[in-house]
Amino acid sequence: MRSALVFFVALPIALVTTGTLTGCGDDSSSGGGGAGGEAGTGGIGTEGPINAPEGEWTWVPFPGTQCMDGSETGFAINRHGANDDVVIFLEGGNACFNFGSCASTANLDGYDAEKFAAQGADDVGQYPYLDRSNPDNPYKDMSFVYVPYCSGDLHAGDREGVTVANVERQFKGYSNMSAFLERLVPTFSGAQRVVLTGISAGGFGATLNYDHVASAFGAEVDTILMDDSGPLLSAPYAPECLQQHFYDTWGYADTIAAGCPECQEGNFTEAFVEHLLGKYPDARLGLISSAEDATITNLLGFGLDDCVNLQTSPLDYDLAEYTAGLEDLRDRVAAGSSGFRLFLIPGDEHVFLDNALGSVNQDGTALTDWIAQALAGDAAWANVPAP
């Protein structure tokens, strides 16, 4: 049964490693911690490349970043010494735009080293694409960066002091990412491939930050998008009034629209997708979705009838319309694109990258193999199923 309030499913912070979790204490004052050491002595520091130990999860604090409650956050890193290729994973967990949604959004009280240590230890083994021990993991030879979700804005906002549900919030997901990139780019200066991925709210965030990340790493780096269950549908499938509410509440005029002049209010999702396709015609931009995603259709229901129930509970969204919206994205918006691909799965399941490797199959293609094709730049990478 779909909830009227919880419309994004938060991914457990599942960190599968061959090492251990480090940086567990509150070490922000020293700029380092655990096996990462102290700033200035080969530790993680507070600026420049991150010298974290290989094969271990290390928390990296970022002074000046903000969660919704104004507290400082950071990310976790797990280095692999074989090369500088890296997977940047964005956590999911709802979004904050009305009373019900804010009540169910992840990490309302912030996300720091202590929370990473507690949740990471509890959830080890739950996320197969961060498991280097599995030979079927297409990312096994890459470094991992885990970006927690405490901004409530699909990782894409930059607006301070916004009162939502009678609480003042800081929506700083995009500016936090800017701070992260200032250290990630020099840390992986030899990268040939960067995979930007996430689920649910993190899937939306991966797409909304694609230009952000690709521009930071530069044209010589192959930046690959793998968005799980965060589709930027066009109006009317994603109602314009709902898009406008998100745009205004989270300050998108100063983030995604800053590099996309045509992304000005209303149907900004279509303009943004077209912007990515035009600026990065050879990039691999992958979207994974079920045909009738129960969670995202619940979200879109807040926008029906010109957002009449935006502040209460969503109206029932026609599941066939959601399928049509995905097909519209694939067949019209991305028509002629050499890089956009959709892996479309029957049913209403929400998020797939937390499934066991090899367990998600459609039309004779395993999702793991489809991701591996994208990673390799295989010319056979295609929409599944074919239109």
Residue pairs with C-beta under 8 A, 6 or more apart in sequence:
2 294
2 295
2 297
2 298
3 104
3 298
4 100
4 298
4 313
4 314
5 100
5 101
5 103
5 104
5 313
6 94
6 104
6 295
7 94
7 95
7 101
7 295
7 296
7 298
7 299
7 302
7 314
8 92
8 93
8 94
8 95
8 200
8 201
8 295
8 299
9 92
9 93
9 200
9 295
9 350
9 351
10 91
10 92
10 93
10 94
10 106
10 149
10 200
10 201
11 91
11 92
11 93
11 127
11 199
11 200
11 202
11 351
11 354
12 119
12 123
12 126
12 127
12 354
13 91
13 116
13 119
13 120
13 123
13 146
13 148
14 123
14 124
14 125
14 126
14 127
14 130
14 354
15 21
15 57
15 76
15 78
15 120
15 123
15 124
15 127
15 130
15 146
16 124
16 125
16 126
16 127
16 128
16 130
16 131
16 132
16 133
17 55
17 56
17 57
17 78
17 124
17 130
17 131
17 132
18 55
18 132
18 133
19 53
19 54
19 55
19 56
19 57
19 78
20 56
20 57
21 56
21 57
21 116
21 117
21 120
21 121
21 124
22 33
22 34
22 35
22 36
22 53
22 56
22 57
22 58
22 59
23 32
23 33
23 34
23 35
23 36
23 44
23 57
23 58
23 59
23 60
23 76
23 113
23 116
23 117
24 33
24 34
24 59
24 113
24 114
24 116
24 117
25 33
25 34
25 113
25 114
25 117
26 112
26 113
26 114
27 33
27 34
27 59
27 61
27 113
28 61
28 63
28 72
28 112
28 113
30 38
30 39
30 43
31 38
31 39
31 43
31 44
31 45
31 46
31 61
32 38
32 39
32 43
32 44
32 45
33 43
33 44
33 58
33 59
33 113
34 58
34 59
35 52
35 53
35 56
35 58
36 43
36 44
36 51
36 52
36 53
36 58
36 60
37 43
37 44
37 51
39 45
39 46
42 51
43 51
44 50
44 51
44 52
44 58
44 60
45 51
46 61
46 62
46 63
47 182
47 183
48 183
48 186
49 183
49 186
49 187
49 189
50 58
50 60
50 77
50 183
50 184
50 187
52 58
52 60
52 77
52 78
52 79
53 79
54 79
54 80
54 81
55 78
55 79
55 80
55 132
56 78
56 79
57 76
57 77
57 78
57 116
57 120
57 146
58 76
58 77
58 78
59 74
59 75
59 76
59 112
59 113
59 116
59 117
60 74
60 75
60 76
60 77
60 183
61 72
61 73
61 74
61 112
61 113
62 72
62 73
62 74
62 75
62 176
62 179
62 180
62 183
63 72
64 72
64 179
65 72
65 73
65 74
65 172
65 175
65 176
65 179
66 72
66 73
66 151
66 170
66 172
66 175
66 176
67 73
67 107
67 110
67 111
67 150
67 151
67 170
67 172
68 96
68 105
68 107
68 108
68 110
68 150
68 151
68 152
68 169
68 170
68 171
69 108
69 109
69 110
69 150
69 169
69 170
70 170
71 109
71 110
71 112
71 150
72 110
72 112
73 110
73 111
73 112
73 148
73 150
73 176
74 112
74 113
75 145
75 146
75 147
75 148
75 180
76 116
76 120
76 145
76 146
76 148
77 143
77 144
77 145
77 146
77 187
78 130
78 143
78 144
78 145
78 146
79 143
80 132
80 141
80 142
80 143
80 144
82 141
83 141
83 142
83 190
83 191
83 192
84 143
84 188
84 189
84 190
84 191
84 192
85 141
85 142
85 143
85 188
85 191
85 192
85 193
85 194
85 195
86 142
86 143
86 144
86 145
86 184
86 188
86 191
86 193
86 194
86 195
87 129
87 130
87 139
87 142
87 143
87 144
87 145
87 194
87 195
87 197
88 145
88 147
88 184
88 194
88 195
88 196
88 197
88 213
89 129
89 130
89 144
89 145
89 146
89 147
89 197
89 198
89 202
90 147
90 149
90 155
90 196
90 197
90 198
90 201
90 202
90 203
90 205
90 206
90 209
91 106
91 146
91 147
91 148
91 149
91 198
91 199
91 201
91 202
92 106
92 149
92 198
92 199
92 200
92 201
92 202
92 203
92 230
92 351
93 105
93 106
93 107
93 149
93 200
93 201
93 202
94 101
94 104
94 105
94 106
94 152
94 201
95 101
95 105
95 152
95 153
95 154
95 201
95 246
95 299
96 102
96 105
96 108
96 152
96 153
96 164
96 165
96 169
96 171
97 164
97 245
97 246
97 249
97 250
98 164
98 165
98 302
98 310
98 311
99 165
99 311
100 312
100 313
102 108
102 152
102 164
102 165
102 167
102 169
103 165
105 152
106 149
106 150
106 201
107 115
107 148
107 149
107 150
108 150
108 152
110 150
111 148
111 149
111 150
115 148
116 148
125 131
126 354
127 353
127 354
128 134
128 137
128 353
128 354
128 355
128 356
128 357
129 137
129 138
129 139
129 197
129 353
129 357
130 139
130 144
130 146
131 137
131 140
132 140
132 141
133 140
134 140
134 357
136 357
136 358
136 368
137 357
137 368
138 368
138 371
138 372
138 375
139 195
139 375
142 193
142 195
143 188
145 180
145 184
147 155
147 177
147 180
147 198
147 202
149 155
149 173
149 201
149 202
149 205
151 157
151 170
151 171
151 172
151 173
151 176
152 169
152 171
152 173
153 159
153 171
153 172
153 173
153 174
153 249
153 250
153 251
154 173
154 201
154 204
154 205
154 208
154 230
154 246
154 250
155 173
155 174
155 176
155 177
155 198
155 201
155 202
155 204
155 205
155 206
155 208
155 209
156 173
156 174
156 204
156 205
156 208
156 209
156 250
156 252
156 255
156 256
157 171
157 172
157 173
157 174
157 249
157 250
157 251
157 252
157 255
158 171
158 172
158 173
158 174
158 175
158 250
158 251
158 254
158 255
159 170
159 171
159 172
159 249
159 250
159 251
159 254
160 170
160 171
160 172
161 168
161 169
161 170
162 168
162 169
162 170
162 171
162 249
162 250
162 251
163 169
164 249
171 249
171 250
171 251
173 205
173 250
174 208
174 209
174 212
174 255
174 256
175 255
177 209
177 212
177 213
178 212
181 212
181 213
181 216
184 216
185 216
185 217
188 194
188 217
191 217
191 221
192 221
192 222
193 221
193 222
193 223
193 224
193 375
194 213
194 214
194 217
194 221
194 222
194 223
194 224
195 223
195 224
195 225
195 226
195 375
196 206
196 209
196 210
196 213
196 214
196 223
196 224
196 225
196 226
197 203
197 206
197 225
197 226
197 227
197 228
197 353
198 204
198 205
198 206
198 227
198 228
198 230
199 228
199 229
199 230
199 351
199 352
199 353
199 354
200 228
200 229
200 230
200 295
200 350
200 351
201 230
202 228
202 230
203 227
203 228
203 229
203 230
203 231
203 288
203 351
204 227
204 230
204 232
205 230
206 225
206 226
206 227
206 230
207 225
207 227
207 230
207 232
207 272
207 273
207 276
207 285
207 287
208 232
208 255
208 256
208 272
210 223
210 225
210 276
210 280
210 283
210 285
211 256
211 259
211 260
211 275
211 276
211 279
211 280
212 259
213 223
214 221
214 223
214 280
214 283
215 259
217 223
222 283
222 377
223 280
223 283
224 283
224 284
224 286
224 374
224 375
225 283
225 284
225 285
225 286
226 286
226 288
226 353
226 371
226 374
227 285
227 286
227 287
227 288
228 288
228 289
228 351
228 352
228 353
229 288
229 289
229 290
229 293
229 295
229 296
229 350
229 351
229 352
230 296
231 287
231 289
231 296
231 325
231 326
231 329
232 238
232 269
232 270
232 272
232 273
232 329
233 269
233 300
233 322
233 325
233 326
233 328
233 329
234 267
234 269
234 270
234 273
234 325
234 328
234 329
234 333
235 243
235 266
235 267
235 269
235 270
237 300
237 321
237 322
237 324
237 325
237 328
238 269
238 300
238 303
238 325
239 300
239 303
239 304
239 306
239 307
240 266
240 267
240 303
241 303
241 306
241 307
241 310
242 300
242 302
242 303
242 307
242 310
243 265
243 266
243 267
243 268
243 269
243 303
244 265
244 266
245 307
245 310
246 252
247 253
247 257
247 265
247 268
252 263
252 268
253 264
253 265
256 263
256 268
256 272
257 263
257 264
257 268
259 275
260 271
260 272
260 275
262 271
262 274
262 275
263 271
263 272
263 275
264 271
270 333
273 329
273 333
273 334
274 333
276 283
276 285
277 285
277 333
277 334
277 337
277 339
277 340
280 339
281 337
281 338
281 339
282 338
282 339
283 339
284 339
284 341
284 374
284 377
284 381
285 337
285 339
285 340
285 341
286 340
286 341
286 342
286 343
286 370
286 371
286 374
287 329
287 340
287 341
287 342
287 343
288 342
288 343
288 345
288 352
288 353
288 367
289 296
289 326
289 342
289 343
289 344
289 345
290 344
290 345
290 346
290 347
290 348
290 349
290 350
290 352
291 319
291 322
291 323
291 326
291 344
291 345
291 346
291 347
291 348
292 319
292 320
292 322
292 323
292 347
292 348
293 322
293 348
293 349
293 350
294 348
294 349
294 350
295 350
296 322
296 350
297 317
297 319
297 322
297 348
298 314
298 317
299 314
300 314
300 317
300 322
301 309
301 314
301 315
301 316
301 317
302 309
302 310
302 314
302 315
303 310
304 314
304 315
304 317
305 315
308 315
309 315
319 348
326 342
326 344
327 387
329 342
330 340
330 342
330 344
330 383
330 387
331 387
334 340
341 370
341 374
341 381
341 382
341 383
341 384
342 383
342 384
343 362
343 365
343 367
343 370
343 383
343 384
344 362
344 383
344 384
344 385
345 352
345 360
345 362
346 362
352 360
352 367
355 367
357 368
358 366
358 368
360 366
360 367
360 368
361 367
362 384
362 385
363 384
363 385
363 386
365 384
370 381
370 384
372 378
373 380
373 381
374 381
